[in-house]
Amino acid sequence: MKFFESSLALKRLQSLIRIHVDSFNFSISQGFFFIILFIKNSINFLKNKKKNIFFELFGFHVSTPSFYLNKKKIKKIPRQCRELKVSYGGDFLIGIASLFEKKKKGFIFRIGEIPIMIRSMKCNLFYQKKKQLTEIDEEEVEVGGYFIIKGQEKMLRLLIVPKKNTPLVCSRINNVQRGDLCTSLSCSLRSVDRVQTSRTIHLHYLTTGSIHVRIVVKKKEFFFPIIILIKSLNEISDQQLFECLIKNNQGDKYLINRVMIMLKEAHQFCDLKERLKILDFLGQILKIAFPENLSNNVKISEIFLSKYIFVHLGNNRKSKADLFFFMMLKLVFTQKGICLEDNPDSIDSQEFLLPGHLLLMYFKEKIEISSRYDYSFQYQNIGNLPKGDTLPLIEKKKLYKKLIGKVFGKIHHGIFQTISTGSLMINLDQELVQTNGLSVSLERINFGRFLSYFRSLHRGKFFLDLKTTSSRKLWPQSWGFICPVHTPDGLLCGILNHLSFSVVFSSCNPINRGTLIRYFNRYLQKLFFSSPKKSTIPLIIDGKIIGFAPKFSLKNFVDRFRSEKVSNIGFFPICFEILFVSRFHSKSFFPHLILSTEDGRLLRPLKWQTKKKKIAFLIRGEYEDFLRNSSEIELLGSLEQNFLNIDNFDYQINFIEKFTKGSHREIEASSIFSTIAGATPFSEMNQSPRDIYQCQMSKQSVGTPFYTFWRRDDSKSYFLITPQIPICRNKIIQDGLCLDSFPNGFNSVVSVISYTGFDMEDGMVINKSSIQRGFSMINISNSIDLSITSKSFQKNKTKNKFKEILFNRNFLKIGHTIKKGDPLAPCQIMKNIGKKTKTFFCYKGIEKTIVEQMKIFFCKTEKIEGERNIIKLRSRRRPSTGDKFASRHGQKGVFSFDYSSENLPFSDLGIIPEIIFNPHGLPSRMTIGVILESIAGKTGALHGVFQDSTPFRFGQNRPAGYHFGEKLRKSGFQFFGNEILYSGYTGEPFVVDVFVGIVNYQRLRHMVLDKFQISNFGPRNSLTRQPIKGRKSGGSIRFGEMERDAILGQGCTFLLHDRIQTSSDLHSVKIGIKKGIFLNNKGQLFKKEKGNQRNSEFHRKILLPYVLRFLVSELSSINIKIVVFSN
């Protein structure tokens, strides 16, 4: 592991997964604090005025995972949980302040355990260095970001959701179905507060010119005219409302006409003169969605306006009305054709629901349900106490613990199951894109596959069945954020995407809006207004309109924003997103200035070009200080980059662009790729589908998934015995993230020639001597779990019985070779009542294996107590005919034949190729990258250096073929990599030169020994007596109707008889000749005749499938008789 001596490379690797850890840290620290504030502000806690009882929730605490051994507290580490198959969790404590008999006392109760994310602030590996990790047998490169549930590694997905607190106008066909007057155009805003309470408000444009608001309250849908909602928020007259909408757009007859229509329509529904009458009108409509005990209509409306209308603004009614005005104007101008619609399927209109936010939503909903628990004190011990009675402190604590256990005891229930199954175990009263498939099990086939889980994005199961392709498209707005090639082919194409390796997430706390208002007042002074004026545009920060300013003054002000953002002494954080839109042409986006500081947004780094000469004279003194201390790197958001002028690279800039200079500049061309796609050499030279295939095959290749293999007990793991670092390597990815410490391939000499008939149709011929020397040899480890539960200990009272059997009796030893059917460990099975028979756990595999390890653990938890015994088996596999191999350019092939080295062609230097590849596999696939890799690999092997194959390094001015070809020519080889080869049979040289080079190949996990299926006489179904299917149960492949027709077409009747009857359910049965039936008058099968007794009918023995006899018996039970034939 010398590759990770650089701590910078390890930090870069951990930055890929940092957002998972940061979001979990936020949920268990600040998130619990926000939940307590939410509960105190909105919920009346448990009270009993008659007995002077009051409970107040004052805090939550999550402890680090630990256990007790001999009354000593010992830290629990993830490695122990994997071995013992238990969950990695910490104690969940709750603080309760109680007022009992005018005495206030605080208590802390342990509710249970909640899962702890690896490498989070509550994990025992937090801030552990490499040396400390290796001392406790943990991975040296432990990046974390996942949970351990019952010994399995689980990860919560990144869910794609609409951008929060941002109005989006889009046209959908489904909007027409909302009502008779609804059009396809709507404006929606997903409002989210700090506790992740989510409420979406939709503004629908009607055919009459009016606008209605659609909102869902407790799964019931309501429509309201927007004027009624605005007037219910504030005491505002019709004239004031009209001026607020028209002031910045005076003379626009289209807008004036629409506002007048909305005012007339609102007056037809209710009296708009008094706010109380409007609230009473809303309460009458909303009453069906609220509990029956809320009978006051005004109170219902106040709760509705507070908890369902723009929850991110709290109780600020003026800001809510201003946001309604902004959404109305944006919707009307989009309908008029002045403004453009937003694209809900592009990345600039989306953000991500992080794992920590999902857990915070779960805890918030659970705690809210528990705190609203209607506890009947009069039926409990507390309620039965008279007023004058007093209890000792110990008795009070027991009594409180019983009460708190009933109220809060189920908070942690379901969280382990949610992460384990991926299904949300609670009904959330808010929007969520999906409630299933939230988690995924991590497969460590290789390290690249492990990393790709944390960078994957799934749109959701809903989009799989859609017939439209808009949700699968790669939009131009995704440039630099979503990898263009790392997506699976088939059903999930475009649905499951992966982030580019340079993308990071915003994880900082939002800026205080009051501080930002003072900042505007200080620098804009008289140009900053609290209400709209002529030629002003709104200033929005995190979904709240804080003021208005003229367009001309904001252009220079945005430059100051950006300079402070990249400055080391600036006020704004680096993840600050600045979006300034000022309309310069006829059709553009709605003009505004949006400042986003919340978490969950995508960001990517770019170089910032300062333009010091142009803007130094605008603001003196302080502005120059920001420029002196500024950084070159700025993080830009997905929506922000669409309105900036970003320069490309020097060798890609044309003649006209050389004389213009943008505000930003790309850092590296290959930063648009993901971690897997960025490791493909010369990927820009290949056809795009081949790069897509390579991303899938790289995650299926056998490599080095981890290094603590002696401590891991995975059910199945693969290890490449002789991995090699590729000679052609992408330095940006493999040096920057140190992926060379986890290689998953091997360098091999490949000759492109049609030498034998075994290389047709992607077949590969491999040198037999190379296989004998260990070419692509792998180890496969399987772990067998033989556990003994606590019931066995109580009955037999024999602790460590397994150890006694294995070691004292020399039953099984490390290094023993076992084959199929060999016993592994003895066991006892109850055959009859009171009788026991001794049997054995036997090895069921096909190939011979070696006993690598035997582990015996004694596990004792709250629910489980017993002995866990693991036998780890190791088998070594050489390549066998039918195994799959692939290059790093999406060209997979099947190993078809192993030729002896003396029959293979050889070169002047005596080099015999290890792989023979058919030349017809290159032109049709258009994989020019594999040709360049072959030449570059050959050059690197001759000079003893690694070659840089990072994409976009070569262009028209510097062709890659000439660069490496010239190095080959200087080394004494041909310019294009061809060589003279001699036949292994005759020793004569070939007429044509053969292309020979070195290519890095991968061995895939798809092997014949794991997939081939054959059984001469396997297990049968006890009901139908037919062979069962399935490789695991020893069954066969189904011989169906189409196979039967193919055999009949060839006239192979005896073969058909053997497959369908002799090898299946052929059965002999007696039949009555006269009546042609199987059953007698009593409904029973004919039996053997005794002595000279003869029935009136003659019986005959015939052969037929047993299923027919089974069908006759079943039909007879419903009084249906089957006659086979009749005379």
N, C-alpha and C positions, 0 to 999 in steps of 0.2 A: 504493500500500500504506500509506496514512496510517492505516488502521484499526488497525494493529498498533503504533502508537506507545506504547500502554499495555502494559508488560511483564506486568502482572497478567493481562490477557486471554490473552496467549501462554502463560503458565504454566498457566492453566486448560485451554487447548487441549491442551497437552502432558500434563496429568494424565490425560486420557482414554486415553493410550497408555503411560503411565508403567510399568504393571505388566509390559509386554512387555520394556521396557528394563531394569527392575530385576531381573527374573528371569534375564535373560541375564548381567547383571553379577555376580549371585550365583553362577552356574554356573562362570564363568571365573575367579572369585577364591576365594571360600570353598568352592565346590563341589569344585574340584581339591584343596584342602587336606583336605577330608573324605575324598576318594577315597584319598589317600595314607595317612591314618590307617586307613582300612578295609583297605587292602592290607597294611599292616604288622601289623595285629592278626589277620588271618585267612589270609594267604597266605605260604608260604615261597617266597622269591624264588630266582632262578637261583643254584645252588650247584654246585661240583665240589670235594669234599673232597680228592680225590687230587692235584689241581693247585693247591689253595689259591686257587680262584677264587670270588669272591663279588660279586654285583651287587646294589645297593640303589637303589631309586627314591626320590629326595629332593625332587623338585619338577617342576612344569609351568609353562610360561610361554607366553602368547599375546602376540605383538608387534602393533603397529599396522600396518595395510596400507601397503606401500611397494614401490618398484621402483628398479632401478639404471639410470641413464642416464649414459654416459661415466664409469663408475666413481663416480658420485655417487648417494647415496641420496636419493630424492625421495618425499615422501608421496603416497600414492594416495588420491584422493577419489572419492566415489560417482558423480559426474557423468562422470568418465572411464570408469568401468566400464560405465555405461549406453551410452555412445557406442561403445566398443570391443567390446561384447557379451562381456565377461569377468566373472568372479566377483569379488566384493569380499571378500577374505579376508586374514588375517594369518598369519605364520609360527607354527607350533606347535613349541615347543622342549621337550625333556625333559632333566632332570638325572639323571645316573647316577653314583653313588659306587661305585667298584670297589676290591676288595682283591685285588691280584695279587702273589704272592710277598711277602706280609706288608707290602705298601706300599699305603696307601690314597690314592686319587686320584679327583678329581671331574671329570666330563666333561659337556659340554652338547652335545646333538645336535639338529639340525633334522629333524623327522619329515616335515613337509609343511605344507599350509595348511588352515585351518579357516575357515568363513564368519564374518564379523563383522557384527553387527546395527548398522544405522544409528543413530547418536546414542548408542551405548553407550560405556562407558568406554574401550574399545579402538578406537573409531572416531575418525578424524581430525577429525570435526565436533563432537566432545564439547566442550561449553562454548564453542562458537563463537557469537559474537553476530550480530545481524542484519546489521550492516554488513560483518563479515568474511565472512559467507555470500554476500552479494551480490557481493563482490569476486572470489570464485572461481566465480561463475555457478552457485551452488547456490540452492535455494529459500529465500526469506527466512523462510518459515513451515515449516521442515523439522522435523517432529515425530518421525521415525524409527520404530523398532519393527519394521522389516522387513529382509529380506536381499536382496542382489542376486546372482542366480545366472545366469551367462551373459547378463548384460544385462537380465534380467527381474526385476521386483520380486515377491518371494515372502514370504508370512507364514505362520507356524505358528499353527494354530487353538488356541483355548482348549477343552480337552477336559473334559467334565463327568465327574467320578468321585465315588464315595461319600466322605463326610466321613472324613478320616483320624483314627485313634486315638479314635474315638467309637463305643460300642456302639449298634447299631440293631436293634430288634426289629420284625419285619414278618412278615406272612403271605403266602406265595406258594403257588400251586397246584403249581409245579414241585418243591417240597420233598417232596411226597408220593411222587414218582417216584424219590427217592433211595434208598428201601429199603422193605421190607414194613411196618416198624413206624413209619416216619417220618410225622409230621403236617405240616401246612402251616406251622406256626409255627417260626421260627428266629431266633437272635440272631447277628449278624455284626459283625465289627470288622476294618477295614482298617488294618493296622499299617504305618506308613511311618517310616523313619529319616531322618537328615539327608542320606544319599546317595541318597534316593528309592528305596530297596529296599522293595518293597511285597509284603506277605503278608497274605492274608485268611483269617480263622478263622471258621468257622460252627459254632454250637451248635444242634443239632436236638433238638427235644422229641419223644419217642417216645410211642406209645400206651400203653406200659407205665408211664409216669411217669418214665422215666429220661431222661438227656441224653447225647448222643454228640457228639463233636467231629469235624467234617469239615475236612480240610486237603489241599491239593494240593502234592505234592512232585515237582518235575521232570515235570509233566504226568501224574502218577499220583495217583489219589484214594485217601485212607485215612480210615477211621472208627475212633475210639477212644472208649471210655467216659471221661467227663471226670474221674472219680475217679482213674483210672490216670495221667492226665497231671498232675494236681495232686500226686499222691504221687511221681511221677518228678522233680518240680521240687525238693521239699523233703522232709526226714525229718519226717513228721507222722503222728501216730496217728489212728485212726478217731475217737476221742473228741475230740481237738483239732479235727479237721476238722468234726465235727458241731457243736461249740460255736461255731466261726467262722461257720457258716451260721445258727445258731438264736439266737445271743446277742441280736441286735437284734429278733428276732421270736419271742420265747418265747410258748408257748401256741398257736401257729399249727399246728394239726394237719395242715392240707393240706401245708405245707412240710416238717414232720417226716416225714410219710409218704413224700414224694418223696425226701428225703435217705436214708432207710433203704432204699428200693428201689435207689438208685444204689450204695450201699455193698455191698449183697448181690450185685448184678450184677457189680461190679468184682472181688469175691472169687472169682467163678466163672471168671474169665478167667485170673488169675495170682495168685501169692503176693504179698500186699501188705505183708508184714512188713519186708522189706529193700529198700532203694532200688536196690541193684545188680541184684537179680533182676527188678525192674520195668524197669530200663534194658535188661537182656538180652532181656526179652520184647518190648520195643518195637523193639530192633535186629533181631530175627529177622523182624519184619513189614516193617520199612523197608529191609531189605537189597537188595531188588530195585530200589530207586530210587537207589542209590548205586553208585559204581564198584566193580569187583570187587576192587581192591587193598585196600579197606577191609573187612577180615574180622572185626574186633573189634566185637561187637554193642553193647557199652557205649559205645565211641567214636562209633559211628553215632548212637546215641541222644543223646549230648551235642551232636553237631553239629546234629542235628535240633532240639533244644530251644533251641539258641543262635541258629540262623539261620532258623528257620521258626515259632517261637512268640513272638509279640509282639516283633518285631525292634526296635521303637522303645524298648524297655526295656533293651536290651543284654543283659548277663549277670546282671541282678538277678533271681534266681529267686523271691525273696519277693514282689516287686512283680508278677511274672507270676501267681503263685498268687492274690494279692489281686484281681487283675483278673478271673481266672476266677470267683472267688466272687461278684463284683459282677454279672458277666454271667449267672451261674446264677440269682441272686435276681431279676434283672430279667425273665428268661425265664419263671420259675415264676410270678411274680406277674401277668405278662401273661396267661399261660394260665389263671390263676385268675379273671381279670376285674377285678382291682384297678387295674392299670396300663393305659394306652393304648398302642397300637402306634404305631410311627414310620412316616412316609410316605416311602418311598424315592424317590418321583417329585417331591417338593416341594423347593424350593431350600434349606430349612433342614437337609436331610439330605445336601446335596451341597456340593462345592467344585470347584476347577478345577486341572487339571494344566497348569501354566504352560509357555510355550515353553522357558524356561531349565531347568526341571525335566526336560522331555523330553530335551533335549540332555545333561543331566547323567546321566540313565539310560543314554543311548546310550554316552557315554564310559566310564561306570563298567563297563558290561558288556564293552566292547571292551578296556579295560585289564585287567579281571579275566581275560578269556580269554587275553590276551597274556602276562600274568604267570604263568599256569599252563602256559605253553608248555614241553613236555617236550623240552628241547634235548639232543641227544646230542653231548656234547663230544668223545668219542673219535673221531668221524668228521669233526671240523672241525680247522682249523689250531691252535686252542688246545689241543685234546686231544692233538695229535701232538707238542706240545712236551715235551721231557724236563724233569725237575724242575730241573736246574741251569741251563737256558738262560735267558738274559735278552734282552729286546727293547728297542730304543730307544723313547722316548716316542712318536715319530711313528708307528712301526710298531704300537705298542700301540693308539693311537687309531684307526688304520685297521682293526685287527682288531676292536676294540670296536664300531666303527661298523657293520661287517659283521654282527656278532652282534646288536646292538641293532636294526639294520634288519630282520633276519629276525623278531625277536620283536615289536617295536613299530611296524614300518613300515606296518602296515595299520590303525592306530588311526583315522586321519583318513579312510580310504577309506569311502565310502558316506555320509558326512555331507552332502556336497553333493547326492548323488543323493536322499537322504531328503527334504531340503528342496525339491528340484526336482520330484520325482514325488509326494511326499506318502505314500510307502510306506516303512515301516520296513525298513531293509536289514540287520536282525540279528534273531535269534531270542532274545527276552528271556525269562529264567527268572523272570518275575514277571508279575503281572496288568496288563493294559492293555486299556482299553475297546475300542479299535480300532487296527489296524495300517495301515489305508489311509485316504486322505483327510485326512492330517494337515496338509497345507499347501494354500494357495490362492493363485492369481495375483491381484495387485491390478489392478483396472481403474480408471483415472482418467477416467471419463466426467464426473464432477463431484466436487467436494471432499467433499460429504456422503456419496457412495458410498464414497470412500476411507476416511473415518472409521468408517463402519459396519462395515467388515471387522474392525476391532480390538475392536469391542464386541459381536460376534456370538457366540452360543453354539449349538453343534450337539450334539444328544444322541447321534448316531451312526447309522450305516446300519442297525444291528440293529433300531432302533425303527421304521424305516420300514415294515417288513413285519408288525409286530405288529397284531393286530386289536383290541386293547384301546385305549381312549382315555385311560387314566390318565396315560400319558407325554406326552400332548398338552395336557392340561388346564392352565388357569391357576389355580393353587391360591391360596387366601387368604394363605398364608405368603409368597407372592412379592410382596406389596405393597411397592412402593418399590424393589424390586431388579430385576424383569424388566418391561420395557415391555408393557402390556396390548394394544397395537395393532400394534407393529412385528414382524410375522411374516408370511411369505408365505402366500398362499392356495393351496390345492391340496395336493399330496402332502407338502410340507414344513411345513404349518401346525402350529404347536405344537412342531415338532422343531427348527426354526431360530428361535431367539429372540434378542433384543437387550437389553443391559443399560440401565438408566436412566442418564441423563447424570450424576446426582449420585453414582453408586456408585463406590467405590474398592476397592482390594484391600489386604490386609495384606501388608506386605513386610519386616517387622522380624524380627530374630532372636528365638527363644524365650527366655524368662526362665530363669535357672538355678534348678532345682527346690530345691536346697539353700538358696539365698537366700530363697526363698518360705517354706520350712519355718521358718527362723529368724524370718521376719516373723510367721507365725502364732503361734509360741511367745512372741513378745514381746507381742503385743496380746491374744491369747486366753488366754495363760498356762495356768491349770489346766484350762481347758475344751477344750484341744486334746489328743487322744488318738492314739496310734499304732495302736491296735486298736479294733474296733467295740465300743461300749458300748450300753446301753439308751437309746433315744430319740436316737441320733446318726445323722448321715447322712455319707456319704463326701465327701471333698474331693479332686477330681480336677484335675490340671493337665497338659494335653497328653497325656492318656491314661494317666497314672500316678496311682495313689491314694497321696497323701502323708499322709493322716491322717483323723480323724473328729472331728466337733464337734456339740454339741446344736443343734437347730433354732432354739430361741428366741434363742440368742446370735448366730447367723449373720445374722439379719435386719438387725440394726444394723451388723454387720461388713461386709455388702455395701454399705451406704450409705457406709461409709468407703472401701471399694474404689473406688466410683464417684467420690467426691470427689477422691481421689488421681489417678484416671485423667484427669479433666478439668483438673486443676490444673497450673499451670506448674512447680511445685516438687515434684510428686508422684513416687512411686517407679515407678508403672506406666506403660507407653507408651499412646499414644492409641488404638492398634489392639487393646488388651486387651479380650477378650470375657468377660463375666461372666454366667453362667447359673445362677440359683438357683431350684430347684424344691422347694417344701415342700408336702406333700399337705394340702389343707384340706377336700376333699370326697371322696366315696366313690370316684370313678374319675378319676384324673389320671395324669400322667407320674411315673416313678419318682423319688423325692426324692433330690436330690444337689446339689452345688455344683461346677460345671465352670468352669474358667478356661482359656481358649484364647489362646495367644500365637503360634502358628505362622503361617507365610505361606500364601497361596493362598485365604484366606477373604474373603467378600464383606462389605463394610461400607458403611453410608450415614449421612450426618450428620443429627442431630436436635438441637433445642434442649433443654438440660437445665435443669429447674426445681429450684432448690436446696432449697427448704423449710427455710430457715435457722432459723425460729422453732421448728420441730418437733424438730429433731435437734441443735441447738446444745448442749443440756444433757447429751447422752449421753456425749460425749467432750470433755474440756476442752482448751484450749490449742492443741495441734497441729492439731486438726480445724478450728478456726476459721481458722487460717492457710491451710489448703487452700481454704476457701470464699472467702477474700478474694482469692486469686490464681487463682481458677478461671475457666475459659472457658465461654461459653454453649453451645458446640458440642461434642457428643459423638458418636463413631462407634459405631454399634450393629451387631451381627451379625444374620444372617438368623434364627438360632435364638433369639437373645437377645430380639428385639423381640416374640416371641409371648407373653412372660410379663411385659410391661411395660404400663403404662397410658399411652397416648400420646394427648394431646389433639389435636383437630382445630382448625379456624380459627374465629375469633369469629363470622363471618357464617354458619357452618354448624353452630354449636353450638345445640342445642335448649334449652328452658327448664330441664330437669332437670340437664343437664350443666354449665350455667353455675355451679352451686353446688358442683361437685366439681373437683378439680384433680389432674391426672395427674403422673407423674414426668417426662415428656418432652412435647415439642410439635413439630409439623411446621414446617419452615422455609418451604417453598414448595409449593403444591399441584401445580404442573406438574413437580415433580421426579420424578414416577412415570414420565414419558415418556422415550424415548430421544432422541438428538440429532436424528434425522430427524423423529420424531413430535412432538417439542416445538416444531418450527418451523411446524406446521400452524396457521393462524389459526382461532380459535374452534372448536377441535376437539371441545370438549365439547357443541357444538350439533349435531353431525353424527351420523348413524347409524354405529355402530362399523365395519361392513364398509367404509364409504367412507374412514375413517381408515386402515384396513389397506391399501386400494388406493393411497392417496396415498403411503404409505411406500415402496411398490414403484415408483411412477411418479416420485417425487422422485429416486430413484437411477438412473432411466433418462433423466432430462432432461439436455439439453445446457446447459452453463454454462461456468464458468471453472475448469478442473481444476487448473491451475498457471500460473505466470508465466514460467518459464524455457523458453518454447516454442522459442526459437532454439537451445537446447542439447539438447533431447530429440528422440529419433528413434523414437518409438513407431510401431508398424505402422499404427495408425489413431487419430487424436485429433480431438475436436470442440471448437470454440470458438464461443460465441455472440458475435457482433460487437457487438451493442448490448444488453448486459445492464443491468438496472435493479434497484435495491433496492426491494423491495415497500413500498408505502405502509403497509399493515397488516402489522406485524411483531411477533414475540414477543420482547420486550426481554430477557427472562431468558436465552433461548438466544442470540439474535443479537447482543446487546450483550456478554453474558458470555463468549462464545466467539469474537466478532468474525467471524461467518459472513457478514457483509455484504461482506467483501472477496472472497468467492467466490460472486457471485450466479449463479443459474441460472434466471432468469425475466425477464419484462418486464410492465410495467403497460399495460393496454389498456382502452379504453372498450367496454363490453359492454352491449348492449340485449337484453332478454328479450322477444322478439316472434316470431311465426310469420309472417314476411314473404314468404318464397319457399318453393318446394317442395324446395329443396336443404338445408334444416335439419332434416329428419326423421331419426329414429333416430340421434341424437348427431352429426348432420352439422353442420358449422360453415361459415358464410358469412363471408368475410374481405374487407375493403375492399381493392380493387385498388390504390388510391393509397397505402395504408399499406405494401403489399408493395413497391411501387416506391421508397418512402422508406427501406426497410431493415427492415421489420417482421419480427422473428424470423429474420433472415438469419444464417447460420452459415458458418464456414470448416471444411473437412475436410482434414486433412493426412495424407498417406500417405508412408511411407518405404520405398524399394526398396533392398535390400542387394545389392551386386555385389562379392563378395569374391574375392580372388586368393590362393590358398594358397601355402605355401612351395615346393611341387613346381613350380609355374609359374615361380617365381624361379630355381630350379636349372636348369630346362630352357631357358628363354628368356633368363635373365640380364638381364632388362629391368625394373629397378625404376622405379616411377612411370610405367609405360607407360600406365595409365589416364589419368593427368594429362596426358600428352603428347597422347593422342588427343582428349581433351575440350577442352583449352584452346588448344594450339598449332594444331590443325586447325579450330578454331571449330565443333566438331561439335554441342555443346549449350551453351547459355548460360542464366544466371539470368534469369528473366523471359520465356523462350520459352513459347509456348502450344503444347501438344501434344494430339493426339487419339488415338483408338484405332488401333493399328497403327503409330504413329510409332516409329522406332527411338530407343532410349535410349543404348545403348553397343554397340560391336562385340564379337564373340566368335568363337572358332574351335571347330569341332566336327569330330571325326574321323569321316568318313563311311565310307571304306573303308581298307584297310590301306595306310598310306603316303600317303594323300590327305587334304587338309584343305580344308574349305569355309568361307568367311567368311559368318557370319550376324550377326544383331543381337538384343540384348535389346529387345523391343518392349513398348510400353505396351498393356496389355490392358483398361484401364478403359473405361467407357461414356461418361462425360462428359468435356468438355474440362478440362484442368488447366494450371496454370502451374508452371514449375520455380522453386521457392522457394529451395532451398539445394542445394549440391553439396559434400560433405565427403569428404576423402581422409585416411585414417589408416594409419599403419604400426604394426602390433601385433606385439610380440615377447614371448612368455611361455615357460614351460617346455615346453609342449606345442604351442603355436601360433606360427607366424611367417608373416606375410603382410600383404597390403594389404587394407584394408576400405574400400570405396567406397559412399557413401550418396547417393542422389538423393532429395530431399524434394520432393514435389509437393503443391500446394495447389489446392483447388477451392472455389468459393463457391456456396452453394446458397440459393436463395430458396424459400419454401414452394411446393410443387406439390400438385396434387390427389391426395389419398390419404395425405398426411403426417398424423401423429398429433400432437395437442395435448392438453393437460390443464390443468385448474385445480388449485389446491392442496387440493381437497376430493374427490379421487377421481373426478372426472367427466371421463373422457377422451372425445375426439371426433375425427372425421376431417375434414380440410379438404376440403369438397365442391365449392365454387365460389368464384371471385373476382369479386365484383360491382364494377362501376365506381362511383365515388363519386357520380356524378350521378344514379344510379338508386337509391341507398340513402336511407333516411329521414334527416331532419336535425331538429335542435331549434331553439328560438327564438334561441339564441346562435350558431347555425351549426355546431354540433358534429355531426360525422357519426360514428356508431359504427364501431369497427374490427372488432368481432366481433358477429355476430347469433346468439343462442342461443335454441333452441326452449324455450318455457315448460313443455312436458311433461316436460323433464328434471329438474325440481326436486321436484314433489310425490312421485313414486314413489321417488326416492332419499333424500328427507328430509334434504337437505343445507342446513340452516338457516344453516350457517356461511358459505356463499358469498353468501347474501343480506346477512348482516351485513357481510361483507368489502366488498361492493359499496357499501353505504351509508357505511361507515367510510372506504373509499378515496376516495369522492367528497368526504367532509368534509375529509379530509387534503389533497386536491388544492386545495380552495378556500381553506384556511387556510395551506397551505404547511408542514404539520407531519406527522410520522409518527404513526400511531395504534398504540396498544398493543393487540394482539390475543392476549395471553397467556391460555391457558385458565384457567377458574375465577376470572376477575377480576370477572365480573358474576354476580348471583344474583337471587333473588326480590325483594329489597329494592332492587336497582339493576339493572333490565333493560337489556341492551345496546341493544336497539332504540330505547328511549326516549332513551337517552343520546346516541346519534349522530343520531337523528331530530330532537331539539331543536336540535342544532348546524346541521343542514340547514335547519331552519325559520328560524333566525336569519340564515342566509346568503341567504335569499330563495327557497329551493327548497321543494318539498313535503316534508311530514314523513316520508312513507314512501319517498321517493326516486323517485317517479314524475314523468314529464315529458310534455309535449305534443310529439309528433313529427309531422312533415309528410312525406307520401309523396314519394318521389323521382321518381315518374312523373307525378303530377297536381299536386303542390304543395299538396294539400288536407290539413288536419289529420286525424289518425286519430280515430275515434269514442271510443276508449278511451285512457287514459293508459298510457304504456309505462315499465316499470321500467328505468332506466339508471344505471349506476355504473361504478366502476373496479375491475377484478379483475386480480390478478397471474396470468399464464398461463405455462405451461412448454411448450417444444417437446421432444418425445421423440425419441430416436434412431431410432425405427422410421420409415423413409422409403421411398417407392416406388422411388426409384432404386437402393436397396440390395436390394430384394426382388422387383421384377418380373422375370418370366421368359418369354422368347419366343425361338423359333428356327424359322426356315422350313426350313432344312436344316442340321442340326448334325452333330457328330461321331457316328460309329457304332462299335458294338462289333465288333471284328475277328472274333470267333468266331460271333456270331449275326447280324451285320449289321443289328441293330436300333438305333434312336437311344438314346443313353445319357441318364441323368437327372442332375440336379445343375446348379445355377446356375454354380458355379465353373468347371466343364468345358464350359460352353456348351450344356448339354443342355436338354431340354424337360420339361414336366410329364407325368407318367404318365397315359395314357389306359387305364383298367382296365376290369374287368368291369361295375362299376356304371355307369360312364360309357357303356359300350356299350349297356346295357339302357335307359338314359335316351334315347339317340339312337334306338334301335329303337322305343321307345314313342311317339316323335314321328313316326316314319315317314321319317326323314331317311336313307335308305339310301345315297344318293350321298355325303353327308357322312361316313357311317361307312366307306364304301369308300376315301375319300380319306385318312382318319385312320389306319385300321388297315392298309391295303395300300399305297396309292400313296406316302404319306409315311413308310412304315415299311420293311419288308423284302420288298417284292414282287419275285419272282424267276421267271424262265422256265426250264423244264426239260423234257426229252424223256421221254416215258413210252411203254412198250410197250402197244399197244392190246389185244392178245389176252390177255396175262397180267396187265395192270394193274400193272406193276412199274416201278421206276426203274432197276434194275440188271440187267445181263446175267448170263449163266451164270458169268462170271469174277468177279462181284461188283463190276464197274465201271459207271460211268454211261455211258449211250449217248452216242456222239460223232457228229460230223457225218459224213455219208457222202461217200466220195471217188469221183468220176467216176460210172460206171454201176453200181457195186457196190451191191447191195441185199441186206439181210438177209431172212430168212424172215418176220420180224415187221414190222409197220407201226408207225412211230414217229409220235408227235404231240407238238407243242409246247404246253404248258399253262403258266398263270400260277398261282403259289401262294406262300405265305410261305417264305422261305429257312429258317426254323427247322424246317419239316417235312422238308426235304431233309437238314438237319443231323441230325435225329432218325433218319432212315432209315439214314444212313451210320454213326451210332453203334451202332444196333441190329445192323447187319450184322456189326460187329466181334465180337459175341458170338453170331453164327450165328442171328439172328432175322430173318426175311424179312417185309416189310410189303407187302401186296397192297391197292392202292387200290380197284380194282373188278375184276370178272370178268364175262365174257360169259355 
